[in-house]
Amino acid sequence: MIVAVMPAYNEEITVGSVVLKTRKYVDKVIVIDDGSRDDTASVAEEAGALVIRNERNLGKGESIRRALKMLKGSEVDVVVLLDADGQHDPDDIPKVVKPILEGEADMVIGSRRELKEGIPLYRRVGQRILDALTGWAAGGARAFDTQSGVRALSRRALEAINLEESGFGVESEMVIKALKAGLKVVQVPIKCRYDVKGSTLHPLIHGASVLNSILSSVVKKHPLLYFSVIGSAFILAGVFQGLKVVEVFNRTKALAIGTAMISVLLLIIGAISISTGITLYAISSLSKELKSE
């Protein structure tokens, strides 16, 4: 059984047509109405979707997590995720689910990387940056379109991935957890329209939400690396300021008290950051040892 999951927020204009086209390729369409203030829910129901309503706007990640949790343990073979805003073409669904049905993948991402026209420059740059950061957080560089809203999950992926992100960082979190779980992730080219409304968030806010999700994952999995990098940056800045104090003293025989205080403060922050990383790493290692016993 193939089930499509479609988060929607104030998408009454597009959700009906997207649901109707999607129904041609799946056995069931589930629309998660994320606290919409318009007729999104009723339009989706009339188009033949099963609608799950959030009483208030909880975020895209929370909506997807709620639907996937409901599907765990069911007889579903493939879950297709796509947005309800009309940016994505449901006619791409057969292409996205094919590698899973043929046993070649656990997650298939609909990639927009092959598109040559129509993508605004700021989107291309932002997408590549977030893709690179997601790949780094997953343990290595991956050339995936990690921010694509179109993807398919096998039953194995559905059971293995437990999402925590409530916002737009859910796409990155899904890729990171799939790769860390050893799942086979591939991507296929899809079409995408940028002449429709798209995300309800400003691109900068959207990007900041995704970046926060990626950094949160790094902190949880690699606290020593994260805090050591930050701490080292502060220590280097403190040393640089300290060298300026020495240079001024050698030249004028006067102590630059303000600069010296800044140097000491930066060194203290750096030392605290590294100590925090070491402590969290020790706690994480101990927790893993206790779980393995």
LOKE-388023 format. One record per residue (C-alpha): residue in one letter; x negated, y, z negated. Coordinates in steps of 0.05 Angstrom, whole numbers, padded with zeros to 5 digits, always signed. Example, Ala and Ser with C-alpha at 12.3 -4.5 7.8 and 13.67 -1.06 7.14 Angstrom:
<pts>
A-00246-00090-00156 S-00273-00021-00143 
</pts>
This chain:
<pts>
M+00000+00000+00000 I-00025+00069+00018 V-00003+00128-00025 A-00016+00201-00011 V-00025+00249-00070 M-00014+00322-00056 P-00024+00377-00109 A+00018+00439-00094 Y+00026+00508-00124 N+00075+00556-00092 E+00073+00521-00025 E+00147+00521-00005 I+00130+00546+00065 T+00083+00490+00084 V+00094+00431+00037 G+00155+00404+00075 S+00121+00398+00142 V+00058+00369+00110 V+00098+00316+00073 L+00137+00297+00136 K+00074+00288+00177 T+00039+00251+00121 R+00097+00201+00114 K+00081+00174+00183 Y+00016+00145+00158 V+00028+00124+00085 D+00078+00084+00045 K+00092+00138-00007 V+00078+00212-00016 I+00070+00240-00087 V+00072+00315-00094 I+00048+00344-00160 D+00084+00411-00167 D+00035+00449-00211 G+00084+00497-00244 S+00106+00531-00179 R+00151+00592-00184 D+00183+00580-00116 D+00221+00521-00084 T+00160+00477-00073 A+00190+00419-00113 S+00258+00418-00079 V+00229+00426-00009 A+00180+00368-00022 E+00237+00324-00048 E+00280+00339+00013 A+00221+00320+00057 G+00219+00252+00023 A+00164+00259-00029 L+00165+00235-00101 V+00155+00299-00141 I+00120+00303-00208 R+00128+00371-00241 N+00080+00405-00288 E+00120+00452-00333 R+00066+00504-00324 N+00006+00516-00279 L-00048+00468-00305 G-00097+00469-00247 K-00112+00426-00187 G-00156+00378-00225 E-00105+00365-00279 S-00052+00352-00226 I-00095+00302-00189 R-00116+00269-00254 R-00044+00260-00275 A-00025+00227-00209 L-00086+00181-00207 K-00074+00160-00280 M-00003+00140-00261 L-00029+00098-00203 K-00082+00060-00242 G-00063-00013-00250 S-00011-00009-00194 E-00011-00047-00128 V-00038+00012-00089 D-00095-00005-00041 V-00114+00065-00018 V-00100+00134-00047 V-00104+00192+00001 L-00114+00262-00027 L-00098+00324+00013 D-00074+00395+00001 A-00004+00420+00014 D-00023+00487+00044 G-00027+00465+00117 Q-00102+00473+00124 H-00111+00399+00135 D-00079+00357+00190 P-00045+00293+00165 D-00060+00263+00234 D-00131+00253+00206 I-00106+00204+00153 P-00116+00140+00194 K-00188+00161+00207 V-00200+00174+00132 V-00170+00109+00107 K-00201+00064+00161 P-00269+00052+00127 I-00233+00031+00063 L-00185-00016+00097 E-00244-00048+00133 G-00283-00056+00068 E-00338-00008+00088 A-00328+00045+00033 D-00298+00060-00035 M-00290+00135-00022 V-00283+00170+00044 I-00291+00245+00049 G-00260+00285+00105 S-00319+00327+00128 R-00313+00397+00158 R-00388+00400+00171 E-00379+00382+00245 L-00333+00442+00257 K-00370+00494+00298 E-00318+00549+00301 G-00266+00581+00256 I-00304+00574+00190 P-00320+00642+00159 L-00394+00652+00145 Y-00383+00662+00070 R-00347+00595+00067 R-00402+00558+00104 V-00456+00587+00059 G-00416+00575-00005 Q-00398+00504+00016 R-00471+00486+00030 I-00494+00514-00036 L-00442+00476-00076 D-00455+00413-00035 A-00529+00416-00051 L-00516+00428-00125 T-00466+00370-00128 G-00517+00325-00095 W-00570+00346-00145 A-00523+00333-00203 A-00508+00264-00175 G-00582+00247-00176 G-00605+00263-00106 A-00592+00305-00044 R-00530+00282-00007 A-00503+00313+00058 F-00431+00307+00037 D-00376+00359+00045 T-00363+00355-00029 Q-00310+00411-00030 S-00264+00380+00021 G-00193+00370-00004 V-00183+00310+00041 R-00209+00243+00017 A-00188+00171+00006 L-00202+00125-00053 S-00201+00050-00054 R-00169+00012-00111 R-00239+00000-00140 A-00254+00075-00139 L-00186+00091-00170 E-00201+00046-00229 A-00274+00066-00237 I-00267+00142-00235 N-00240+00178-00296 L-00233+00252-00283 E-00240+00307-00335 E-00242+00371-00295 S-00177+00410-00294 G-00194+00462-00241 F-00222+00465-00171 G-00286+00430-00194 V-00249+00364-00190 E-00276+00351-00119 S-00348+00356-00142 E-00334+00316-00205 M-00303+00260-00163 V-00364+00255-00118 I-00413+00257-00176 K-00377+00202-00214 A-00367+00159-00153 L-00442+00160-00136 K-00463+00149-00208 A-00415+00089-00212 G-00450+00059-00152 L-00391+00066-00106 K-00401+00070-00031 V-00384+00140-00007 V-00381+00158+00067 Q-00351+00216+00106 V-00314+00223+00172 P-00302+00288+00211 I-00234+00321+00205 K-00199+00383+00230 C-00186+00443+00186 R-00149+00509+00196 Y-00173+00574+00165 D-00117+00618+00191 V-00071+00597+00134 K-00069+00620+00062 G-00111+00563+00033 S-00136+00565-00039 T-00097+00609-00087 L-00162+00631-00119 H-00211+00683-00094 P-00271+00647-00062 L-00318+00675-00115 I-00273+00650-00172 H-00265+00584-00136 G-00340+00577-00129 A-00352+00597-00202 S-00302+00544-00224 V-00337+00490-00183 L-00406+00513-00207 N-00383+00510-00279 S-00359+00438-00268 I-00425+00418-00237 L-00466+00449-00294 S-00421+00416-00346 S-00435+00349-00314 V-00510+00362-00315 V-00507+00383-00389 K-00470+00320-00408 K-00514+00272-00368 H-00582+00308-00370 P-00583+00355-00430 L-00659+00354-00437 L-00669+00374-00364 Y-00616+00429-00366 F-00639+00462-00431 S-00713+00451-00415 V-00706+00489-00349 I-00670+00546-00384 G-00718+00546-00443 S-00779+00545-00398 A-00752+00605-00359 F-00744+00644-00424 I-00813+00624-00449 L-00846+00645-00383 A-00809+00712-00387 G-00833+00719-00459 V-00905+00704-00440 F-00901+00755-00383 Q-00876+00808-00431 G-00930+00789-00481 L-00984+00798-00428 K-00956+00867-00415 V-00964+00883-00489 V-01037+00860-00487 E-01050+00900-00423 V-01021+00964-00453 F-01060+00954-00518 N-01126+00944-00481 R-01114+01006-00440 T-01086+01054-00492 K-01102+01020-00559 A-01028+01029-00575 L-00979+00973-00591 A-00917+00972-00547 I-00870+00951-00603 G-00807+00948-00560 T-00839+00904-00508 A-00870+00861-00562 M-00802+00850-00595 I-00772+00830-00528 S-00829+00781-00518 V-00818+00749-00586 L-00743+00745-00575 L-00751+00711-00507 L-00800+00661-00536 I-00753+00645-00594 I-00693+00635-00547 G-00736+00590-00502 A-00759+00548-00561 I-00688+00541-00588 S-00662+00521-00518 I-00715+00466-00511 S-00702+00442-00582 T-00628+00439-00566 G-00642+00397-00505 I-00686+00349-00544 T-00633+00342-00598 L-00576+00329-00549 Y-00620+00280-00511 A-00634+00242-00575 I-00560+00240-00593 S-00542+00217-00522 S-00595+00162-00523 L-00572+00138-00592 S-00500+00137-00569 K-00518+00094-00509 E-00557+00046-00553 L-00499+00039-00601 K-00450+00025-00543 S-00496-00028-00514 E-00500-00066-00580 
</pts>
